[in-house]
């Protein structure tokens, strides 16, 4: 059969450690939240992780009975752990209060009991009515991929010492995708059994860190009016090759989603059940739209960087910690910026395409003038999207200027030197001081890099 899998390449030990404490599976094992947290790529140093879903064939009545029994027992362990939650001040204390008694009464392995305790502790602040559904996380000790008598792939799960059952996997596009990742050098470590019968599997791969010494730099500014403003800066000729906008539709549609949700919420507060139903649907629709567009824009930026053989630079935003300083309307705009998700997609695409990525400090990137080097707010009185320098009078788009500042700052931060004299960078035919882009440290000295 052309779809039959060669399992010799799949049944192999992984080189890295088991993914204990992986953030992909920290959302109470609720499968919908699990997918929302896991499907994006995760960057951990030089190790890239991702989670994919594998569909399974229909189980026989005997296997289905065992499958249901395991989930019922896991839910019982969760409920027993929840009872001791008010008496515990830490996860370790919760372990001492529950582990011995649960191990005496449960047939589940020790590792699975530990995972149940982690589930409860992770959801302790939002846990109100207990667990109604769950997923069971298993490490490499308790499962393995085996071929059936016909050579089809199966998952052998050990749910108790010397007791196991086999879950047949469906040979669909999802499994073909999993097989292609394995052939590309990805390895699998942990799985989660979902209560709808599917299997969520975590893959990981080590990527070498590319050398960040390329001629072109793609500076990315993330904002509320558009998702990403991009500047391609040539470090040899000191010229701006191209400036583009990506994701303008994200902010516009986010505003429409907000207005629609606010209207539905007003009906829901009056007791409308239909409004509550549509409100839940609209929430998921908005989340999926933002996730899809963030991935598409990140892919377009990395494609642009590959075309110029450039590195990518993005500013590090602490928007969640700064939103208390602004008005209610400004805070709402900040909350609609999908910075974290977009950065995850951008990091993953850069790693897989071997494109260097640097995260620079956002200090004064929106206030720096690329013509005279002055640092001022300088927003145009008639149009907030424009920036007019109070010193030289240069007027330009704020997002374009900020993306250029990010690109210049990434060049400056390739090596670090103490600035005892003014530092300049060449942009077109102008030598622009860049000392204003660098954050002074606690003792007042300034560190940056002179343009190479």
C-alpha positions as CSV (number, residue, x, y, z in Angstrom):
1,X,0.0,0.0,0.0
2,X,1.4,3.4,-0.9
3,X,0.1,4.9,2.3
4,X,1.7,2.3,4.5
5,X,4.2,3.7,6.9
6,X,7.8,2.4,7.4
7,X,7.8,2.3,11.2
8,X,11.5,1.6,11.6
9,X,12.2,5.3,11.3
10,X,9.4,6.2,13.8
11,X,10.1,3.7,16.6
12,X,13.4,5.2,17.7
13,X,14.6,6.9,20.9
14,X,14.6,10.7,20.9
15,X,17.9,12.5,21.6
16,X,16.5,15.2,23.8
17,X,14.9,14.9,27.3
18,X,11.2,14.3,27.8
19,X,9.2,17.5,27.6
20,X,8.3,17.7,31.3
21,X,6.4,20.9,32.1
22,X,5.9,21.8,28.5
23,X,3.7,24.9,28.2
24,X,1.7,23.3,25.4
25,X,-0.1,21.1,28.0
26,X,-0.5,23.5,30.9
27,X,-4.1,24.6,30.3
28,X,-5.9,22.1,32.5
29,X,-5.8,19.5,29.7
30,X,-8.9,20.9,28.2
31,X,-8.5,19.8,24.6
32,X,-9.8,23.0,23.0
33,X,-7.5,25.1,25.2
34,X,-4.8,22.6,24.6
35,X,-5.0,23.1,20.8
36,X,-5.1,26.9,21.2
37,X,-1.9,26.8,23.3
38,X,-0.2,24.1,21.3
39,X,-0.8,24.5,17.6
40,X,1.5,27.6,17.4
41,X,5.2,26.9,17.3
42,X,7.1,27.4,20.5
43,X,10.7,28.5,20.6
44,X,12.9,27.4,23.5
45,X,16.5,28.4,22.9
46,X,17.5,26.4,19.7
47,X,14.7,23.8,20.2
48,X,11.5,24.3,18.2
49,X,8.4,22.5,19.3
50,X,5.0,22.0,17.8
51,X,1.9,20.0,18.4
52,X,-0.1,18.1,15.8
53,X,-3.3,16.0,16.0
54,X,-3.5,12.4,14.9
55,X,-6.9,10.9,14.1
56,X,-7.7,7.4,15.2
57,X,-9.8,4.6,13.9
58,X,-12.9,3.4,15.7
59,X,-12.1,1.2,18.7
60,X,-13.5,-2.2,19.3
61,X,-16.1,-2.4,22.1
62,X,-13.5,-4.0,24.4
63,X,-10.9,-1.3,23.7
64,X,-13.5,1.4,24.0
65,X,-14.4,0.1,27.4
66,X,-10.8,0.2,28.6
67,X,-10.4,3.7,27.1
68,X,-13.5,5.0,28.9
69,X,-12.4,3.3,32.1
70,X,-9.0,5.1,32.0
71,X,-10.7,8.5,31.5
72,X,-13.2,7.9,34.3
73,X,-10.3,7.0,36.7
74,X,-8.3,10.0,35.7
75,X,-11.3,12.3,36.4
76,X,-11.7,10.6,39.8
77,X,-8.0,11.3,40.6
78,X,-8.6,14.9,39.6
79,X,-11.6,15.2,41.9
80,X,-9.7,13.7,44.8
81,X,-6.9,16.1,44.3
82,X,-9.3,19.1,44.1
83,X,-10.6,18.2,47.6
84,X,-7.2,18.8,49.1
85,X,-6.5,22.0,47.1
86,X,-7.7,24.4,49.9
87,X,-5.2,22.8,52.3
88,X,-2.2,23.2,50.1
89,X,0.0,26.3,49.7
90,X,2.2,24.9,47.0
91,X,2.3,22.2,44.4
92,X,4.7,20.2,46.5
93,X,2.4,20.4,49.5
94,X,-0.5,19.3,47.3
95,X,1.6,16.3,46.2
96,X,2.3,15.3,49.8
97,X,-1.4,15.5,50.7
98,X,-2.7,13.4,47.8
99,X,-0.1,11.1,46.3
100,X,0.0,8.3,48.9
101,X,-3.7,7.8,49.2
102,X,-4.4,8.1,45.4
103,X,-1.6,5.6,44.6
104,X,-3.2,3.0,47.0
105,X,-6.6,3.3,45.4
106,X,-5.8,4.0,41.7
107,X,-4.5,1.7,39.0
108,X,-3.0,4.6,37.0
109,X,0.8,4.9,36.8
110,X,2.7,7.2,39.1
111,X,3.5,9.7,36.2
112,X,-0.1,10.0,35.3
113,X,-1.1,10.7,38.9
114,X,1.6,13.4,39.0
115,X,0.1,15.0,35.8
116,X,-3.3,15.1,37.4
117,X,-1.9,17.0,40.4
118,X,-0.2,19.4,37.9
119,X,-3.5,19.9,36.1
120,X,-5.3,20.8,39.4
121,X,-2.5,23.2,40.5
122,X,-2.4,25.0,37.1
123,X,-6.1,25.6,37.2
124,X,-6.4,26.4,40.9
125,X,-7.3,30.1,40.3
126,X,-10.1,29.5,37.7
127,X,-11.3,26.1,39.0
128,X,-14.9,26.6,40.1
129,X,-17.1,23.5,39.3
130,X,-14.3,20.9,39.0
131,X,-13.2,19.1,35.9
132,X,-16.0,18.0,33.4
133,X,-13.6,16.9,30.7
134,X,-9.9,16.3,30.5
135,X,-7.0,14.9,28.4
136,X,-4.4,12.5,29.7
137,X,-0.7,13.4,29.1
138,X,1.7,10.5,28.7
139,X,5.5,10.6,28.4
140,X,7.7,8.3,26.4
141,X,7.6,5.5,29.1
142,X,3.9,4.8,28.7
143,X,3.4,4.7,24.9
144,X,5.2,3.6,21.7
145,X,4.4,3.3,18.0
146,X,4.1,-0.2,16.8
147,X,3.0,-1.8,13.5
148,X,-0.1,-4.0,13.4
149,X,-0.2,-7.4,11.8
150,X,-1.0,-5.7,8.5
151,X,1.8,-3.1,8.9
152,X,-0.5,-0.2,9.8
153,X,0.6,2.2,12.6
154,X,-0.8,1.8,16.1
155,X,-0.2,3.5,19.4
156,X,0.4,1.0,22.3
157,X,-0.6,2.7,25.5
158,X,0.3,1.3,28.9
159,X,-2.3,2.5,31.4
160,X,-1.2,0.4,34.3
161,X,1.7,-1.9,35.1
162,X,1.6,-4.9,32.8
163,X,-1.7,-3.6,31.2
164,X,-1.9,-2.0,27.8
165,X,-4.2,-1.5,24.9
166,X,-3.6,-0.5,21.3
167,X,-5.1,2.5,19.5
168,X,-5.0,2.2,15.7
169,X,-4.1,5.5,13.9
170,X,-5.9,6.7,10.8
171,X,-3.8,7.0,7.6
172,X,-5.0,10.4,6.6
173,X,-3.3,13.7,5.7
174,X,-2.7,14.4,9.4
175,X,-0.6,11.2,9.7
176,X,1.2,11.9,6.4
177,X,2.1,15.3,7.8
178,X,3.4,13.7,11.0
179,X,5.4,11.2,8.9
180,X,6.9,14.0,6.9
181,X,8.1,15.8,10.0
182,X,9.7,12.6,11.3
183,X,11.6,12.2,8.0
184,X,12.8,15.8,8.3
185,X,14.5,15.1,11.6
186,X,11.7,15.9,14.1
187,X,11.4,13.7,17.1
188,X,8.3,13.0,19.3
189,X,8.3,13.0,23.1
190,X,4.9,13.4,24.8
191,X,1.4,12.7,23.8
192,X,-2.1,13.6,25.1
193,X,-5.1,11.3,24.8
194,X,-8.1,13.5,24.1
195,X,-11.5,12.5,25.3
196,X,-12.8,12.7,21.7
197,X,-10.5,9.8,20.7
198,X,-7.8,11.9,19.0
199,X,-4.1,12.0,20.0
200,X,-2.1,15.3,20.3
201,X,1.6,14.6,19.8
202,X,4.4,17.0,20.6
203,X,7.3,17.2,18.1
204,X,10.6,18.9,18.6
205,X,13.8,19.6,16.6
206,X,17.1,21.3,17.2
207,X,17.9,24.1,14.8
208,X,21.4,25.7,14.6
209,X,21.4,29.4,15.3
210,X,22.2,31.3,12.1
211,X,25.0,33.9,12.0
212,X,23.5,37.4,12.1
213,X,25.9,39.2,9.8
214,X,23.8,39.7,6.7
215,X,23.8,42.8,4.6
216,X,20.1,43.5,4.7
217,X,18.0,43.9,7.8
218,X,14.2,43.7,7.9
219,X,12.8,45.8,10.7
220,X,9.3,45.0,12.0
221,X,7.2,47.4,14.0
222,X,4.0,46.0,15.5
223,X,1.2,48.4,16.1
224,X,-2.5,48.9,16.7
225,X,-3.4,50.5,13.4
226,X,-1.8,47.7,11.3
227,X,-0.2,44.5,12.4
228,X,3.3,45.0,11.0
229,X,5.1,47.9,9.3
230,X,8.3,46.6,7.6
231,X,11.5,48.3,6.4
232,X,14.2,46.7,4.4
233,X,17.5,48.5,5.3
234,X,20.8,48.0,3.3
235,X,23.7,48.3,5.7
236,X,26.3,48.6,2.8
237,X,24.7,51.4,0.9
238,X,22.9,52.8,4.0
239,X,19.6,53.1,2.0
240,X,16.1,52.0,2.6
241,X,15.3,49.4,-0.1
242,X,11.6,49.0,0.6
243,X,8.9,49.8,3.1
244,X,5.7,47.8,3.3
245,X,2.6,47.4,5.4
246,X,1.2,44.0,6.4
247,X,-2.1,43.2,8.2
248,X,-4.0,46.4,7.9
249,X,-7.2,44.4,7.8
250,X,-6.5,42.8,11.2
251,X,-7.0,46.1,13.1
252,X,-10.1,47.0,11.1
253,X,-11.8,43.6,11.6
254,X,-10.8,43.6,15.2
255,X,-12.8,46.8,15.7
256,X,-15.8,45.3,13.9
257,X,-15.6,42.3,16.1
258,X,-15.4,44.5,19.2
259,X,-18.5,46.5,18.2
260,X,-20.5,43.3,17.4
261,X,-19.5,41.6,20.7
262,X,-20.4,44.7,22.7
263,X,-23.8,44.8,21.2
264,X,-24.4,41.1,21.8
265,X,-23.1,41.4,25.4
266,X,-25.8,44.1,26.0
267,X,-28.4,41.6,24.9
268,X,-26.8,38.8,26.9
269,X,-26.9,40.9,30.1
270,X,-30.6,41.2,29.6
271,X,-31.0,37.4,29.6
272,X,-31.0,36.5,25.9
273,X,-29.8,32.9,25.5
274,X,-29.4,33.4,21.7
275,X,-27.1,36.3,22.3
276,X,-24.9,34.3,24.6
277,X,-24.7,31.5,22.0
278,X,-23.7,33.9,19.2
279,X,-21.3,35.6,21.6
280,X,-19.4,32.4,22.1
281,X,-19.3,31.7,18.4
282,X,-18.1,35.2,17.6
283,X,-15.3,34.9,20.2
284,X,-13.9,31.7,18.6
285,X,-14.3,33.3,15.1
286,X,-12.3,36.3,16.2
287,X,-9.6,34.2,17.8
288,X,-9.2,32.0,14.7
289,X,-9.1,35.0,12.4
290,X,-6.3,36.7,14.4
291,X,-4.4,33.5,14.6
292,X,-4.6,32.8,10.9
293,X,-3.7,36.3,9.8
294,X,-0.8,36.5,12.3
295,X,0.7,33.3,10.8
296,X,0.1,34.6,7.2
297,X,1.8,37.9,7.9
298,X,4.7,36.3,9.6
299,X,5.2,34.0,6.6
300,X,5.1,36.9,4.2
301,X,7.8,38.8,6.2
302,X,10.1,35.8,6.3
303,X,9.6,35.3,2.6
304,X,10.6,38.9,2.0
305,X,13.7,38.4,4.2
306,X,14.6,35.3,2.1
307,X,14.3,37.3,-1.1
308,X,16.8,39.9,0.2
309,X,18.9,37.3,2.1
310,X,18.2,39.5,5.2
311,X,17.9,39.1,8.9
312,X,14.8,40.0,10.7
313,X,14.5,42.3,13.7
314,X,11.4,42.9,15.9
315,X,11.0,45.2,18.9
316,X,10.3,43.8,22.3
317,X,7.1,45.2,23.6
318,X,5.9,45.2,27.2
319,X,2.4,46.3,26.3
320,X,0.6,44.3,29.0
321,X,2.6,46.0,31.8
322,X,2.2,49.5,30.3
323,X,-1.5,49.6,29.6
324,X,-2.5,51.0,33.0
325,X,-0.8,54.3,32.0
326,X,-3.3,55.0,29.2
327,X,-7.0,55.8,28.8
328,X,-9.7,53.1,28.5
329,X,-9.8,53.6,24.7
330,X,-6.0,53.2,24.4
331,X,-6.0,50.2,26.6
332,X,-8.6,48.6,24.4
333,X,-6.4,49.1,21.3
334,X,-3.4,47.6,23.2
335,X,-5.4,44.5,24.1
336,X,-6.3,44.0,20.4
337,X,-2.6,43.8,19.4
338,X,-1.7,40.1,18.9
339,X,2.0,40.7,19.7
340,X,2.7,37.5,21.5
341,X,1.1,35.2,19.0
342,X,2.6,37.1,16.0
343,X,6.1,36.9,17.6
344,X,5.7,33.1,18.1
345,X,4.8,32.6,14.4
346,X,7.7,34.9,13.3
347,X,10.2,33.1,15.5
348,X,9.1,29.7,14.2
349,X,9.2,30.7,10.5
350,X,12.7,32.2,11.0
351,X,14.0,29.1,12.6
352,X,12.6,26.7,10.0
353,X,13.9,28.9,7.1
354,X,17.3,29.6,8.8
355,X,16.7,33.4,8.9
356,X,18.4,35.2,11.8
357,X,16.0,36.9,14.2
358,X,16.9,39.5,16.8
359,X,14.6,41.1,19.4
360,X,15.6,44.7,20.1
361,X,14.7,47.0,22.9
362,X,11.7,49.3,21.9
363,X,13.3,52.3,23.7
364,X,12.6,55.5,21.7
365,X,12.0,53.6,18.4
366,X,8.8,55.6,17.9
367,X,10.3,59.0,19.0
368,X,13.6,58.9,17.1
369,X,13.9,61.1,14.0
370,X,15.9,59.4,11.1
371,X,16.9,62.7,9.7
372,X,18.4,64.6,12.6
373,X,18.5,62.0,15.4
374,X,16.3,64.0,17.7
375,X,14.1,62.2,20.2
376,X,10.6,63.7,20.7
377,X,7.0,62.6,20.5
378,X,6.3,65.0,17.7
379,X,2.9,63.6,16.6
380,X,1.2,65.7,13.9
381,X,-1.6,67.8,15.3
382,X,-4.0,66.9,12.4
383,X,-3.1,63.3,11.9
384,X,-1.9,61.0,14.8
385,X,-0.5,58.5,12.3
386,X,2.1,61.1,11.1
387,X,5.1,62.2,13.0
388,X,6.6,65.6,12.7
389,X,10.0,66.3,14.2
390,X,10.0,69.4,16.3
391,X,13.7,70.0,15.6
392,X,14.1,69.5,11.8
393,X,10.4,69.5,10.7
394,X,10.5,66.1,8.9
395,X,7.0,64.6,8.6
396,X,6.6,60.9,7.9
397,X,4.5,57.9,8.8
398,X,5.0,56.9,12.4
399,X,5.0,53.2,11.7
400,X,7.5,53.4,8.8
401,X,9.8,55.5,11.0
402,X,9.6,53.0,13.9
403,X,10.3,50.0,11.6
404,X,13.4,51.9,10.3
405,X,14.5,52.6,13.8
406,X,14.1,48.8,14.7
407,X,16.3,47.9,11.7
408,X,19.0,50.4,12.6
409,X,19.0,49.4,16.2
410,X,19.4,45.7,15.4
411,X,22.6,46.7,13.4
412,X,23.8,48.7,16.4
413,X,23.3,45.8,18.8
414,X,25.3,43.2,16.9
415,X,28.3,44.1,19.0
416,X,28.3,46.2,22.2
417,X,30.6,49.1,23.0
418,X,30.7,51.9,25.6
419,X,29.6,55.2,24.0
420,X,32.0,57.9,25.3
421,X,31.4,59.9,22.1
422,X,28.4,60.6,19.9
423,X,27.7,57.6,17.6
424,X,26.3,58.1,14.1
425,X,24.7,55.9,11.4
426,X,24.5,56.7,7.7
427,X,21.0,56.8,6.2
428,X,21.0,57.8,2.6
429,X,23.2,61.0,2.5
430,X,22.8,61.9,6.1
431,X,24.9,61.0,9.2
432,X,22.3,60.6,11.9
433,X,23.1,60.3,15.6
434,X,21.8,57.2,17.2
435,X,22.6,57.8,20.9
436,X,19.0,58.5,21.6
437,X,18.0,55.0,20.6
438,X,20.1,53.4,23.4
439,X,18.7,53.0,26.9
440,X,21.1,54.3,29.6
441,X,21.8,51.8,32.4
442,X,21.5,52.5,36.1
443,X,24.8,54.3,36.5
444,X,24.1,56.7,33.6
445,X,26.5,55.3,31.1
446,X,25.3,54.4,27.6
447,X,26.1,51.3,25.7
448,X,25.5,50.7,21.9
449,X,27.3,49.7,18.8
450,X,28.9,51.8,16.2
451,X,27.7,51.2,12.6
452,X,30.0,48.7,10.9
